[in-house]
Amino acid sequence: MDNRISVFGTGLMGSAFVRALLRSGFEVTVWNRTPERCAPLVSEGAILAQSPVAAAQATDTLLFLVLDQDAVEELLSGIDVSGRRVINYVTGAPADGPRIAELVTKAGGQYLDAAIAAYPDDIGQEGALIYYAGSRSAWNQVQDVRAALSGLSPYVDENPGAANVMDAAWVACFHCVALGGFHEAMSFALGQGVSIETIAGGVDHFLGLLRDIMFEAVETIKSGDFSTDQATLDVYLAGTSTMLKAMVDSGERASLMAANVANLETASKAGHGPQSLFAQLLTMRA
């Protein structure tokens, strides 16, 4: 592929993409529904397209960073994607990828769905992570683009919805909920008179502990053996139930803690109490 790229959408994330691509030597054409928002990027070397059609005609690689999936579909309905690579970075549900992939492939294009697990400031950095799913051929062809945007750009699966599955699993289900749990913990500790400096002193320890336990969980799930000679699921249930009551009695809402206890109760009632904490995986589905 050549070094020409078109970016549709120049909000905070789109602008970060454009700047990272420009730094890597790409010729970047930009389009935004409000053209004035492209002005700073044009002053830095980007080329302004007057229409989505013009942006598509400028290159064989089209990057979408618009507001939502409806906006992506609207744009695709008005441009020619035959022989082009379409990469959709817009956050969506797992069902969105296959639907839009079908539109693109029927029109003769290649489709990649992408999930950005990074903030705009991270784009172009080694630690940035972006998942990709869909056309493996397209993923291989845009290696230089991927490298310009993030140090980590794993290919997930041929199913175009798989990138957003990873986004939902890691960002929404884990990262955001874990941060919510941290805020519950801070609220409780601060409410009990513990200083913020003391709380901060535990961050490195518990992040390391969490990392170790997560890898242990992965190995346990791979083996299918949920037995343990350490703390059982019922031990965790007893401890967290006691702590939940203490939090609620002190005036905390403790919504995430309550959900955690409910998950453990469900697993215990299903007979997994004598097994490891990881056995709650077996009762997570409704």
N, C-alpha and C positions, 0 to 999 in steps of 0.2 A: 504494500500500500504506500501511497505518497504521504506527504506531511500535511495535507489539507484536512481540516476538521470543521464541521459546522455545529454550533451549540445553540439549541433552542431553549431560551429561558436564561435570564441573567440576574436572578435574585442573588441572595447571599451565596448559596452553594454554586449556582451556575457561574457567577463571577469568579469564585475561587477556582473552578475548573478551568475557565478561560485563562486566568493568570498562570496557573500551573502549566498549561499547554504552551502558552507563549514562552515561558521560561525554558521549556524543553525544545524550542525551535520550531514548533508547529505554526502553520499559517491558519489562523482561526477566524472563521466567519461567524458572526453572532446575529441572532434575531431575538427580539423581545416584543411582546404585544405593545408595550410602551417604549418606543424607540429611544426616548431621552435617557432611559436607564442604561443604555449601552454606551453613552458618551465617555465615561471614564475608561472603559475598556478600549474604545476606539483610540483614545489618546495614548494608550499603552501599546497599540499596535494591532488590535483586532480590526476586522473588516466588517462594516455594518451592511447587513442584507435588508433590503427594503420590503421583503415579503418572505413568507415561509418557502414559497416556490424557489425564489432566488437563493435562499440559504441551502436548500436541498441540491440545487444545480451546481453549487460551488464545490462539491466534494462527494466522495462515495461513502463517507463515514459521518453519520448523523447522531448527535448526542442530545437526548431530551432531558431537560431539567426544569420543566414547567410545573404549574401548580398541582395538577392531579391527573389521574388516568383519563378522565373525560377530555382534558385539554390535549393529551397525547393523541387520543383517537381522532379528535377534531382536526388536528394538524395533519395526521397521516392520511386522512380522507381527501386532503387537497394537494398532496405532493406525490411525485413519482419516486418510489423506492426501489424500482427494478434495478438489480445489480448493485444495490447499496446495502451497507451494514447499518442497521438501526439499533442503537443501544439506549435502553430506557432506564434512567436512573431515578425515576419518580417513585416515591414510596407507594406501595399498593398491597392489596391482598394477594395471597398465592394464586387465586383464580384469575387475576388480571393478566398475568404473564402469558398463559396459554391462549387466552382470547386475543390479545394484541399480536402475539406471535403468528397466529393464524392469518390475521389481516395482512401482516407484512410478507409472510411466505407466499400467500396466494397472489400477492402483487409482484412476486419475483425477487424479494429482498431476503436478507439474512437478519435474524433477530436475536439480540441478547438482552435479557432482563438483568438488572443490577440492583443491589441493595447497598447503600452507603452506611457503613458502621463507623462514621467519623463526623467531626464537626468541620465547618468550612475552613477554620484555621489549620486543620490537620491535612488538608488536601495538598498533595505534592510531597508529603513527608514519608519517611520510611515506615513509621508506625501506623500509618493510615490503612484501614481495611475496607475493601469493597468486594462483595460477593458477586459472582456472575453465574448465570444459568441460561441454557438455550443452545444456540448453535456453537458447537465446539470449534468448528472451522473459523467462525467469526472471532471467537475468543483468541485463537491462535494468531489470526491476522492482525489483531489490534494490540499486540504485545507492547509496542512502544507507547501507545496511548495509555494502557494500563499502568505501565511503569512511571509515566509522567504524573499520573494522578494519585497513586498510592504504592507504598512498598509491598503491600499484601493484596493480592487480587486473585484468590482461589476460584477455580471452576467447580461448581457444586454438582450440576447434573444437567442432562439434556432436557429435562422437564423445565420449561421457562418459569414455572412458579416456584422453583426450589430456592432461588436467591431470596425471595420474600419470605419463604418459610424460615430461612436462617435469620433474617432480619427480625421476624416476629419472635423467634425462639431466643435469640441472644440479646437483642436490644430491648424489645418490649417486655417479654416474659422474664428475662433474667436481669439485665442491666437496670432497667427502670424500676422493677420490683425490688431488687437488691438495694438500690439507692433509697427507695421508699422505706424499706426495713431499717436502713441506717438512720433515716430521719426519725422514725419511731423510736429507735434506741436513744438517739440524742435527746429527743423531747423528754423521754422518761428519765434519763440520767440527769439532765439539766434541772428537771423539775424536782429531783431529789437532792439538789444542791451540789452535784458533782461538777467540777469545772470543765470548761471546754478543752483546756490544755490537757487534763487527765484523760478525757475521751480520746483526744488526738493521739495520745501516747499508745493507744491500743491498735491503731490502724494497721501498721506494718505486721504486727503479730497475727491479727485475725485475717488479713488478706492472705498471708502465707498459709495459715491453717486452712482457709477456704480453698485455696489452690490445691493443696495436697489432698483434701477430701474429695474435691471434684474429680481429680485423676483416679482416686480410689473408686469412686462411683462408676466412672467409665469402665474400668477393668472389671468391676463386679457385674455390671450390666452385660458386658461382652461375654462373661463366663456363664451368666445365668444362675450363679450360686449366691444366694442372698443370706447364707448363714453367717454368723459372726461369733467371735469370742471376746468382743468388746461390748460397748453399750448397745443394748437392743433397742428396737423401735419403741417398745413400751417404756423403756427408761427415758428416752427422749420425750415421749408423750407426757409422762408424769412430771418431768422437769418443766417443760414448756407450759403445761397447764397451770402449774403453780405460779410461774412467772407472769402468765397472762392475767391471772386473778390479781396479782400484785399491781400490775400496770393499770388495769381497769379500776381497781379500788383507789388508785392515786389520781384518777381523773383522766387517764389517757384513753383515747378511742381505740387504739391498738388493733386496727382493722387487719393489717397484714399478719400480725401475730395470731389473731383469732383464726384467720384462714389457714395458717400453718398448723395450728392445733387441730382444726377440722380435718385437714388432710391426714394427719397422723391417726386421728380417731377412726377415720374410714378404713385405713390400712389395718389397724389393730382389730377392728370388728370383723374384718375379712380373714383373720387368722394369722396375720403377719407380725404380730407383736413380738414373738421370740426371735425374729430375724433382724437383719441390720436395718439401719435408717433408710438405706437405699431401696428397701422393699416397698416403700410407698409408691414407687414408680408403677407397681403392678395394679394399683387402684386409682390412678390418675384420670383414666378415661371414664366418661359417664356411661 
